[in-house]
Protein backbone atom coordinates (compact mmCIF):
# COMPACT_ATOMS: atom_id res chain seq x y z
CA UNK A 1 0.00 0.00 0.00
CA UNK A 2 1.42 3.39 -0.99
CA UNK A 3 1.77 6.13 1.58
CA UNK A 4 -0.54 9.12 1.42
CA UNK A 5 1.66 12.14 0.62
CA UNK A 6 0.80 15.75 1.37
CA UNK A 7 2.36 17.14 -1.81
CA UNK A 8 0.04 14.95 -3.89
CA UNK A 9 -3.05 16.30 -2.15
CA UNK A 10 -5.68 18.47 -3.81
CA UNK A 11 -8.74 20.34 -2.57
CA UNK A 12 -11.81 20.37 -4.77
CA UNK A 13 -14.91 22.46 -4.12
CA UNK A 14 -18.35 23.29 -5.45
CA UNK A 15 -20.84 25.93 -4.32
CA UNK A 16 -23.96 24.59 -2.60
CA UNK A 17 -27.27 26.36 -1.96
CA UNK A 18 -28.55 24.76 1.25
CA UNK A 19 -27.41 22.96 4.40
CA UNK A 20 -29.22 19.77 3.35
CA UNK A 21 -28.25 19.65 -0.33
CA UNK A 22 -26.91 16.33 -1.60
CA UNK A 23 -23.28 15.91 -2.58
CA UNK A 24 -22.32 16.49 -6.20
CA UNK A 25 -18.89 16.32 -7.77
CA UNK A 26 -16.52 19.23 -7.24
CA UNK A 27 -16.05 21.51 -10.22
CA UNK A 28 -12.94 23.53 -9.26
CA UNK A 29 -9.65 23.34 -7.39
CA UNK A 30 -8.76 25.62 -4.48
CA UNK A 31 -5.02 25.79 -3.76
CA UNK A 32 -4.38 25.24 -0.06
CA UNK A 33 -1.57 24.84 2.47
CA UNK A 34 -3.17 22.59 5.07
CA UNK A 35 -6.54 21.44 6.41
CA UNK A 36 -7.88 20.14 9.72
CA UNK A 37 -11.46 19.08 8.92
CA UNK A 38 -12.54 16.18 11.09
CA UNK A 39 -15.53 14.08 12.12
CA UNK A 40 -15.86 13.47 15.86
CA UNK A 41 -18.66 11.69 17.70
CA UNK A 42 -19.40 12.32 21.35
CA UNK A 43 -19.49 9.28 23.62
CA UNK A 44 -22.38 8.39 25.95
CA UNK A 45 -21.05 6.49 28.99
CA UNK A 46 -22.91 3.72 30.77
CA UNK A 47 -22.46 4.44 34.49
CA UNK A 48 -24.59 1.54 35.71
CA UNK A 49 -23.33 0.17 39.04
CA UNK A 50 -22.94 -3.62 38.81
CA UNK A 51 -20.39 -4.46 41.47
CA UNK A 52 -17.33 -4.13 39.24
CA UNK A 53 -14.60 -1.54 38.88
CA UNK A 54 -14.84 -1.47 35.12
CA UNK A 55 -17.40 0.44 33.06
CA UNK A 56 -19.72 -1.03 30.49
CA UNK A 57 -19.17 0.11 26.86
CA UNK A 58 -20.09 3.65 25.90
CA UNK A 59 -22.29 4.42 22.92
CA UNK A 60 -21.88 6.84 20.05
CA UNK A 61 -23.50 10.25 20.47
CA UNK A 62 -23.95 13.18 18.09
CA UNK A 63 -21.42 14.05 15.38
CA UNK A 64 -19.44 17.28 15.24
CA UNK A 65 -17.86 18.06 11.88
CA UNK A 66 -15.56 20.88 10.94
CA UNK A 67 -12.12 22.37 11.07
CA UNK A 68 -10.12 24.85 9.05
CA UNK A 69 -8.41 25.26 5.70
CA UNK A 70 -5.28 27.39 5.30
CA UNK A 71 -4.42 29.20 2.07
CA UNK A 72 -2.20 31.89 0.67
CA UNK A 73 -4.20 35.12 0.56
CA UNK A 74 -4.55 35.98 -3.12
CA UNK A 75 -5.92 38.56 -5.55
CA UNK A 76 -7.85 36.10 -7.74
CA UNK A 77 -11.62 36.33 -8.20
CA UNK A 78 -11.76 32.52 -8.14
CA UNK A 79 -9.49 32.18 -5.11
CA UNK A 80 -10.02 32.82 -1.40
CA UNK A 81 -12.24 35.81 -2.26
CA UNK A 82 -15.05 33.26 -2.71
CA UNK A 83 -14.72 32.15 0.90
CA UNK A 84 -14.48 35.74 2.18
CA UNK A 85 -17.77 36.48 0.41
CA UNK A 86 -19.43 33.41 1.91
CA UNK A 87 -18.40 34.56 5.37
CA UNK A 88 -19.01 38.32 5.21
CA UNK A 89 -21.88 38.71 2.76
CA UNK A 90 -22.49 40.46 -0.53
CA UNK A 91 -19.89 40.84 -3.28
CA UNK A 92 -21.01 43.69 -5.52
CA UNK A 93 -18.45 44.21 -8.28
CA UNK A 94 -15.54 43.34 -6.01
CA UNK A 95 -16.81 45.24 -2.96
CA UNK A 96 -17.57 42.82 -0.13
CA UNK A 97 -19.72 44.29 2.61
CA UNK A 98 -21.06 42.71 5.77
CA UNK A 99 -24.63 41.46 5.93
CA UNK A 100 -26.37 40.44 9.14
CA UNK A 101 -27.20 36.97 7.85
CA UNK A 102 -25.26 34.80 5.41
CA UNK A 103 -27.37 31.72 4.73
CA UNK A 104 -27.17 31.15 0.98
CA UNK A 105 -23.52 30.20 0.42
CA UNK A 106 -22.23 26.77 1.34
CA UNK A 107 -19.48 24.60 -0.11
CA UNK A 108 -18.80 20.92 -0.62
CA UNK A 109 -15.15 19.87 -0.34
CA UNK A 110 -13.22 16.83 -1.51
CA UNK A 111 -9.63 16.20 -0.44
CA UNK A 112 -7.33 13.88 -2.35
CA UNK A 113 -5.55 11.71 0.23
CA UNK A 114 -4.58 8.96 -2.25
CA UNK A 115 -5.67 6.15 0.10
CA UNK A 116 -9.21 7.59 0.04
CA UNK A 117 -10.97 10.75 -1.04
CA UNK A 118 -12.43 12.63 1.96
CA UNK A 119 -15.64 14.59 1.47
CA UNK A 120 -17.25 17.20 3.73
CA UNK A 121 -20.52 18.85 2.70
CA UNK A 122 -22.22 21.23 2.95
CA UNK A 123 -19.76 23.47 4.78
CA UNK A 124 -20.54 26.90 6.23
CA UNK A 125 -17.91 29.53 7.03
CA UNK A 126 -17.65 30.61 10.65
CA UNK A 127 -14.43 32.62 10.98
CA UNK A 128 -11.49 33.88 8.95
CA UNK A 129 -8.02 34.95 10.06
CA UNK A 130 -5.85 36.98 7.67
CA UNK A 131 -2.20 37.31 8.68
CA UNK A 132 1.00 38.75 7.35
CA UNK A 133 4.54 39.25 8.58
CA UNK A 134 7.70 40.72 7.13
CA UNK A 135 9.35 38.90 4.24
CA UNK A 136 6.57 36.32 3.93
CA UNK A 137 3.41 35.62 1.97
CA UNK A 138 0.14 36.66 3.57
CA UNK A 139 -2.15 33.82 4.61
CA UNK A 140 -5.83 33.27 5.30
CA UNK A 141 -7.35 30.56 7.50
CA UNK A 142 -11.06 29.78 7.18
CA UNK A 143 -12.94 27.90 9.91
CA UNK A 144 -15.80 25.68 8.74
CA UNK A 145 -18.78 23.81 10.13
CA UNK A 146 -19.96 20.79 8.13
CA UNK A 147 -23.02 18.52 8.08
CA UNK A 148 -21.82 15.32 6.34
CA UNK A 149 -18.61 13.35 5.98
CA UNK A 150 -17.63 10.30 3.96
CA UNK A 151 -14.61 8.64 2.41
CA UNK A 152 -14.78 7.22 -1.11
CA UNK A 153 -12.65 5.15 -3.46
CA UNK A 154 -13.74 6.92 -6.63
CA UNK A 155 -11.08 8.90 -8.48
CA UNK A 156 -10.60 12.56 -7.66
CA UNK A 157 -12.21 14.64 -10.45
CA UNK A 158 -9.93 15.77 -13.27
CA UNK A 159 -9.76 19.54 -12.74
CA UNK A 160 -7.31 22.18 -13.93
CA UNK A 161 -5.08 23.80 -11.33
CA UNK A 162 -5.83 27.56 -11.16
CA UNK A 163 -3.14 30.21 -11.30
CA UNK A 164 -3.54 32.64 -8.41
CA UNK A 165 -1.49 35.79 -7.81
CA UNK A 166 -0.43 35.65 -4.17
CA UNK A 167 -0.36 38.56 -1.74
CA UNK A 168 3.05 39.37 -0.26
CA UNK A 169 3.52 41.26 2.99
CA UNK A 170 5.55 43.91 1.19
CA UNK A 171 2.51 44.63 -1.03
CA UNK A 172 0.99 46.30 2.04
CA UNK A 173 0.51 49.92 3.06
CA UNK A 174 -1.04 50.18 6.55
CA UNK A 175 -2.66 53.40 7.73
CA UNK A 176 -4.25 54.27 11.06
CA UNK A 177 -5.53 57.54 12.50
CA UNK A 178 -8.15 59.17 14.69
CA UNK A 179 -11.43 60.21 13.12
CA UNK A 180 -10.86 63.97 12.99
CA UNK A 181 -10.74 63.77 9.19
CA UNK A 182 -10.44 61.23 6.39
CA UNK A 183 -7.52 58.86 6.58
CA UNK A 184 -4.63 59.98 4.34
CA UNK A 185 -1.14 59.13 3.14
CA UNK A 186 0.47 60.79 6.16
CA UNK A 187 -1.26 58.25 8.42
CA UNK A 188 0.84 55.34 7.10
CA UNK A 189 2.63 53.33 9.80
CA UNK A 190 5.42 50.79 9.23
CA UNK A 191 4.49 47.47 10.82
CA UNK A 192 6.21 44.08 11.15
CA UNK A 193 3.05 41.97 11.20
CA UNK A 194 -0.72 42.06 11.35
CA UNK A 195 -3.62 39.74 12.13
CA UNK A 196 -7.26 40.38 11.25
CA UNK A 197 -9.91 38.06 12.68
CA UNK A 198 -13.56 38.17 11.61
CA UNK A 199 -15.83 35.80 13.53
CA UNK A 200 -19.56 35.37 12.86
CA UNK A 201 -20.01 33.54 16.19
CA UNK A 202 -22.16 30.89 14.56
CA UNK A 203 -23.76 28.21 16.70
CA UNK A 204 -23.34 24.70 15.33
CA UNK A 205 -24.08 22.43 18.29
CA UNK A 206 -27.87 22.11 17.90
CA UNK A 207 -29.40 18.76 16.95
CA UNK A 208 -33.02 17.66 16.36
CA UNK A 209 -34.46 14.28 17.22
CA UNK A 210 -37.00 14.58 14.42
CA UNK A 211 -34.32 15.12 11.76
CA UNK A 212 -33.51 12.53 9.09
CA UNK A 213 -30.26 11.88 10.92
CA UNK A 214 -30.51 13.23 14.49
CA UNK A 215 -26.76 12.83 15.00
CA UNK A 216 -26.05 15.52 12.36
CA UNK A 217 -25.95 19.20 13.38
CA UNK A 218 -28.58 21.69 12.30
CA UNK A 219 -27.74 24.61 10.01
CA UNK A 220 -25.32 26.93 11.86
CA UNK A 221 -26.83 30.31 12.72
CA UNK A 222 -25.37 33.43 14.30
CA UNK A 223 -25.29 32.81 18.04
CA UNK A 224 -24.15 36.22 19.21
CA UNK A 225 -22.43 39.43 18.21
CA UNK A 226 -19.98 39.02 15.36
CA UNK A 227 -16.46 40.08 16.36
CA UNK A 228 -13.65 41.65 14.35
CA UNK A 229 -10.18 42.31 15.77
CA UNK A 230 -6.93 43.71 14.42
CA UNK A 231 -3.50 43.03 15.89
CA UNK A 232 -0.30 44.75 14.76
CA UNK A 233 3.38 44.88 15.67
CA UNK A 234 5.35 48.10 15.15
CA UNK A 235 9.12 47.38 14.88
CA UNK A 236 10.38 50.77 16.16
CA UNK A 237 8.95 52.72 19.10
CA UNK A 238 9.37 56.36 18.02
CA UNK A 239 6.20 58.17 19.19
CA UNK A 240 3.72 57.95 22.08
CA UNK A 241 0.73 57.91 19.75
CA UNK A 242 -0.67 54.50 20.65
CA UNK A 243 -0.51 54.89 24.44
CA UNK A 244 -2.17 58.32 24.07
CA UNK A 245 -4.98 56.81 22.01
CA UNK A 246 -5.37 53.98 24.54
CA UNK A 247 -5.51 56.35 27.50
CA UNK A 248 -8.17 58.56 25.92
CA UNK A 249 -10.22 55.72 24.35
CA UNK A 250 -9.87 57.54 21.02
CA UNK A 251 -12.13 56.39 18.14
CA UNK A 252 -9.80 55.23 15.37
CA UNK A 253 -9.96 54.18 11.72
CA UNK A 254 -7.56 52.03 9.73
CA UNK A 255 -7.09 50.53 6.30
CA UNK A 256 -4.77 48.01 4.69
CA UNK A 257 -4.02 48.31 0.97
CA UNK A 258 -2.31 45.43 -0.86
CA UNK A 259 -1.11 46.27 -4.37
CA UNK A 260 -0.07 43.43 -6.67
CA UNK A 261 1.20 43.43 -10.27
CA UNK A 262 -2.26 44.01 -11.75
CA UNK A 263 -4.75 43.88 -8.84
CA UNK A 264 -5.30 45.31 -5.40
CA UNK A 265 -7.17 44.55 -2.17
CA UNK A 266 -8.35 47.25 0.25
CA UNK A 267 -9.48 46.29 3.76
CA UNK A 268 -11.23 49.12 5.61
CA UNK A 269 -11.92 49.22 9.35
CA UNK A 270 -13.93 52.37 10.06
CA UNK A 271 -14.34 52.14 13.84
CA UNK A 272 -11.63 50.84 16.17
CA UNK A 273 -10.66 51.00 19.85
CA UNK A 274 -7.44 49.77 21.46
CA UNK A 275 -8.23 46.81 23.72
CA UNK A 276 -4.85 45.22 24.52
CA UNK A 277 -1.15 45.95 24.66
CA UNK A 278 0.85 48.86 23.27
CA UNK A 279 3.09 48.82 26.34
CA UNK A 280 6.61 49.91 25.54
CA UNK A 281 8.50 47.32 27.55
CA UNK A 282 12.29 47.17 27.44
CA UNK A 283 13.49 43.66 26.66
CA UNK A 284 17.20 44.27 26.14
CA UNK A 285 19.50 46.44 24.04
CA UNK A 286 17.54 46.12 20.78
CA UNK A 287 15.16 48.84 19.54
CA UNK A 288 11.85 48.86 21.41
CA UNK A 289 8.89 47.33 19.61
CA UNK A 290 5.21 48.01 20.15
CA UNK A 291 2.37 45.56 19.67
CA UNK A 292 -1.27 45.43 20.60
CA UNK A 293 -4.80 44.68 19.55
CA UNK A 294 -7.86 46.64 18.47
CA UNK A 295 -11.50 45.65 18.31
CA UNK A 296 -13.45 46.82 15.27
CA UNK A 297 -17.06 47.93 15.58
CA UNK A 298 -20.02 49.13 13.58
CA UNK A 299 -19.35 52.79 12.83
CA UNK A 300 -21.64 55.18 14.73
CA UNK A 301 -19.54 58.33 15.03
CA UNK A 302 -19.85 59.79 11.55
CA UNK A 303 -16.53 58.44 10.33
CA UNK A 304 -15.39 60.35 7.22
CA UNK A 305 -14.23 57.11 5.58
CA UNK A 306 -17.73 55.65 5.28
CA UNK A 307 -20.61 55.56 7.73
CA UNK A 308 -22.88 52.91 9.15
CA UNK A 309 -20.96 49.74 8.45
CA UNK A 310 -18.13 47.55 9.64
CA UNK A 311 -15.19 45.94 7.88
CA UNK A 312 -15.33 46.20 4.08
CA UNK A 313 -13.03 44.52 1.56
CA UNK A 314 -12.65 45.85 -1.99
CA UNK A 315 -11.00 43.81 -4.74
CA UNK A 316 -9.89 45.82 -7.79
C-alpha positions in Angstrom: 0.0 0.0 0.0 1.4 3.4 -1.0 1.8 6.1 1.6 -0.5 9.1 1.4 1.7 12.1 0.6 0.8 15.8 1.4 2.4 17.1 -1.8 0.0 14.9 -3.9 -3.0 16.3 -2.1 -5.7 18.5 -3.8 -8.7 20.3 -2.6 -11.8 20.4 -4.8 -14.9 22.5 -4.1 -18.3 23.3 -5.4 -20.8 25.9 -4.3 -24.0 24.6 -2.6 -27.3 26.4 -2.0 -28.5 24.8 1.3 -27.4 23.0 4.4 -29.2 19.8 3.3 -28.2 19.6 -0.3 -26.9 16.3 -1.6 -23.3 15.9 -2.6 -22.3 16.5 -6.2 -18.9 16.3 -7.8 -16.5 19.2 -7.2 -16.0 21.5 -10.2 -12.9 23.5 -9.3 -9.6 23.3 -7.4 -8.8 25.6 -4.5 -5.0 25.8 -3.8 -4.4 25.2 -0.1 -1.6 24.8 2.5 -3.2 22.6 5.1 -6.5 21.4 6.4 -7.9 20.1 9.7 -11.5 19.1 8.9 -12.5 16.2 11.1 -15.5 14.1 12.1 -15.9 13.5 15.9 -18.7 11.7 17.7 -19.4 12.3 21.3 -19.5 9.3 23.6 -22.4 8.4 25.9 -21.1 6.5 29.0 -22.9 3.7 30.8 -22.5 4.4 34.5 -24.6 1.5 35.7 -23.3 0.2 39.0 -22.9 -3.6 38.8 -20.4 -4.5 41.5 -17.3 -4.1 39.2 -14.6 -1.5 38.9 -14.8 -1.5 35.1 -17.4 0.4 33.1 -19.7 -1.0 30.5 -19.2 0.1 26.9 -20.1 3.7 25.9 -22.3 4.4 22.9 -21.9 6.8 20.0 -23.5 10.2 20.5 -23.9 13.2 18.1 -21.4 14.0 15.4 -19.4 17.3 15.2 -17.9 18.1 11.9 -15.6 20.9 10.9 -12.1 22.4 11.1 -10.1 24.8 9.0 -8.4 25.3 5.7 -5.3 27.4 5.3 -4.4 29.2 2.1 -2.2 31.9 0.7 -4.2 35.1 0.6 -4.6 36.0 -3.1 -5.9 38.6 -5.6 -7.8 36.1 -7.7 -11.6 36.3 -8.2 -11.8 32.5 -8.1 -9.5 32.2 -5.1 -10.0 32.8 -1.4 -12.2 35.8 -2.3 -15.1 33.3 -2.7 -14.7 32.1 0.9 -14.5 35.7 2.2 -17.8 36.5 0.4 -19.4 33.4 1.9 -18.4 34.6 5.4 -19.0 38.3 5.2 -21.9 38.7 2.8 -22.5 40.5 -0.5 -19.9 40.8 -3.3 -21.0 43.7 -5.5 -18.5 44.2 -8.3 -15.5 43.3 -6.0 -16.8 45.2 -3.0 -17.6 42.8 -0.1 -19.7 44.3 2.6 -21.1 42.7 5.8 -24.6 41.5 5.9 -26.4 40.4 9.1 -27.2 37.0 7.8 -25.3 34.8 5.4 -27.4 31.7 4.7 -27.2 31.1 1.0 -23.5 30.2 0.4 -22.2 26.8 1.3 -19.5 24.6 -0.1 -18.8 20.9 -0.6 -15.2 19.9 -0.3 -13.2 16.8 -1.5 -9.6 16.2 -0.4 -7.3 13.9 -2.4 -5.5 11.7 0.2 -4.6 9.0 -2.3 -5.7 6.1 0.1 -9.2 7.6 0.0 -11.0 10.7 -1.0 -12.4 12.6 2.0 -15.6 14.6 1.5 -17.2 17.2 3.7 -20.5 18.8 2.7 -22.2 21.2 2.9 -19.8 23.5 4.8 -20.5 26.9 6.2 -17.9 29.5 7.0 -17.6 30.6 10.7 -14.4 32.6 11.0 -11.5 33.9 9.0 -8.0 35.0 10.1 -5.8 37.0 7.7 -2.2 37.3 8.7 1.0 38.8 7.3 4.5 39.2 8.6 7.7 40.7 7.1 9.4 38.9 4.2 6.6 36.3 3.9 3.4 35.6 2.0 0.1 36.7 3.6 -2.2 33.8 4.6 -5.8 33.3 5.3 -7.3 30.6 7.5 -11.1 29.8 7.2 -12.9 27.9 9.9 -15.8 25.7 8.7 -18.8 23.8 10.1 -20.0 20.8 8.1 -23.0 18.5 8.1 -21.8 15.3 6.3 -18.6 13.3 6.0 -17.6 10.3 4.0 -14.6 8.6 2.4 -14.8 7.2 -1.1 -12.7 5.1 -3.5 -13.7 6.9 -6.6 -11.1 8.9 -8.5 -10.6 12.6 -7.7 -12.2 14.6 -10.4 -9.9 15.8 -13.3 -9.8 19.5 -12.7 -7.3 22.2 -13.9 -5.1 23.8 -11.3 -5.8 27.6 -11.2 -3.1 30.2 -11.3 -3.5 32.6 -8.4 -1.5 35.8 -7.8 -0.4 35.7 -4.2 -0.4 38.6 -1.7 3.1 39.4 -0.3 3.5 41.3 3.0 5.6 43.9 1.2 2.5 44.6 -1.0 1.0 46.3 2.0 0.5 49.9 3.1 -1.0 50.2 6.5 -2.7 53.4 7.7 -4.3 54.3 11.1 -5.5 57.5 12.5 -8.1 59.2 14.7 -11.4 60.2 13.1 -10.9 64.0 13.0 -10.7 63.8 9.2 -10.4 61.2 6.4 -7.5 58.9 6.6 -4.6 60.0 4.3 -1.1 59.1 3.1 0.5 60.8 6.2 -1.3 58.2 8.4 0.8 55.3 7.1 2.6 53.3 9.8 5.4 50.8 9.2 4.5 47.5 10.8 6.2 44.1 11.1 3.1 42.0 11.2 -0.7 42.1 11.3 -3.6 39.7 12.1 -7.3 40.4 11.2 -9.9 38.1 12.7 -13.6 38.2 11.6 -15.8 35.8 13.5 -19.6 35.4 12.9 -20.0 33.5 16.2 -22.2 30.9 14.6 -23.8 28.2 16.7 -23.3 24.7 15.3 -24.1 22.4 18.3 -27.9 22.1 17.9 -29.4 18.8 16.9 -33.0 17.7 16.4 -34.5 14.3 17.2 -37.0 14.6 14.4 -34.3 15.1 11.8 -33.5 12.5 9.1 -30.3 11.9 10.9 -30.5 13.2 14.5 -26.8 12.8 15.0 -26.1 15.5 12.4 -25.9 19.2 13.4 -28.6 21.7 12.3 -27.7 24.6 10.0 -25.3 26.9 11.9 -26.8 30.3 12.7 -25.4 33.4 14.3 -25.3 32.8 18.0 -24.2 36.2 19.2 -22.4 39.4 18.2 -20.0 39.0 15.4 -16.5 40.1 16.4 -13.6 41.6 14.3 -10.2 42.3 15.8 -6.9 43.7 14.4 -3.5 43.0 15.9 -0.3 44.8 14.8 3.4 44.9 15.7 5.4 48.1 15.1 9.1 47.4 14.9 10.4 50.8 16.2 9.0 52.7 19.1 9.4 56.4 18.0 6.2 58.2 19.2 3.7 58.0 22.1 0.7 57.9 19.8 -0.7 54.5 20.7 -0.5 54.9 24.4 -2.2 58.3 24.1 -5.0 56.8 22.0 -5.4 54.0 24.5 -5.5 56.4 27.5 -8.2 58.6 25.9 -10.2 55.7 24.4 -9.9 57.5 21.0 -12.1 56.4 18.1 -9.8 55.2 15.4 -10.0 54.2 11.7 -7.6 52.0 9.7 -7.1 50.5 6.3 -4.8 48.0 4.7 -4.0 48.3 1.0 -2.3 45.4 -0.9 -1.1 46.3 -4.4 -0.1 43.4 -6.7 1.2 43.4 -10.3 -2.3 44.0 -11.7 -4.7 43.9 -8.8 -5.3 45.3 -5.4 -7.2 44.6 -2.2 -8.3 47.2 0.2 -9.5 46.3 3.8 -11.2 49.1 5.6 -11.9 49.2 9.3 -13.9 52.4 10.1 -14.3 52.1 13.8 -11.6 50.8 16.2 -10.7 51.0 19.9 -7.4 49.8 21.5 -8.2 46.8 23.7 -4.9 45.2 24.5 -1.2 46.0 24.7 0.9 48.9 23.3 3.1 48.8 26.3 6.6 49.9 25.5 8.5 47.3 27.6 12.3 47.2 27.4 13.5 43.7 26.7 17.2 44.3 26.1 19.5 46.4 24.0 17.5 46.1 20.8 15.2 48.8 19.5 11.9 48.9 21.4 8.9 47.3 19.6 5.2 48.0 20.2 2.4 45.6 19.7 -1.3 45.4 20.6 -4.8 44.7 19.6 -7.9 46.6 18.5 -11.5 45.7 18.3 -13.5 46.8 15.3 -17.1 47.9 15.6 -20.0 49.1 13.6 -19.4 52.8 12.8 -21.6 55.2 14.7 -19.5 58.3 15.0 -19.8 59.8 11.5 -16.5 58.4 10.3 -15.4 60.4 7.2 -14.2 57.1 5.6 -17.7 55.7 5.3 -20.6 55.6 7.7 -22.9 52.9 9.1 -21.0 49.7 8.4 -18.1 47.5 9.6 -15.2 45.9 7.9 -15.3 46.2 4.1 -13.0 44.5 1.6 -12.6 45.9 -2.0 -11.0 43.8 -4.7 -9.9 45.8 -7.8 
